[in-house]
Amino acid sequence: MSRNRGMMSERLKEEIAKELGVYNTVATEGWGSVSSRDCGNIVKKAIEMAERNLLNQ
């Protein structure tokens, strides 16, 4: 079974990275240099945003 890549738009990932203070790493070194913890925090924030949007509908 293949992985489904690209579920989150690049723009959204960058927006969240800026909010969490890791965008400088992304801009200078790329996504591969972002720590696992920070990537997890980005995903967690995206899930929170999605849940909040569902509740507001």
N, C-alpha and C positions, 0 to 999 in steps of 0.2 A: 504494500500500500504506500503510495507516495505522499509526501507531506504537502499540505496546502499552504503555499507561501503567498505572502502579500495580502493577508487579511486586513491589515491596518495600512492605511495610506501613508506614504512617506511624509506627507505634510503633517499628519496627525502625530506620527512618531517624533518628528522634529519639534513640534509645538510642545509636546509633553516633556521631551528632553530639555527644552529651554526652561520650562516650568520647574523641573527637578534639578536644574543646574548642571547637567551633563552634556549640554549641546556643544560646548567648546571642544570636548573630547571627540564628539562625532564629527565636527567640522574639520578638526586638524588631523585626526587619525583614523576616522571611519568607525562604523558600527562595530567592527570586530574588536576594537579596543575598549568598548564599554563593558564594565564588569557585569558578571552574571546577576549580582544583586541589583545593580541599576537597571538592567534589562527587565528583571522581575518587577521592579517598582514601576517601570513604564507600562508593563502589561497590566499590573494592578490598577494603575490610574486610568487606563483605557477602559477596563471593565467597570470601574466605578462610574465613569462618564456615561457608558452605555446603559448601565442600570438606572442612572438618574434620568436619562432621556426616556427610557421605557416607562418610568413612574410618572413622568410629566405629560405623557400622551393621553 
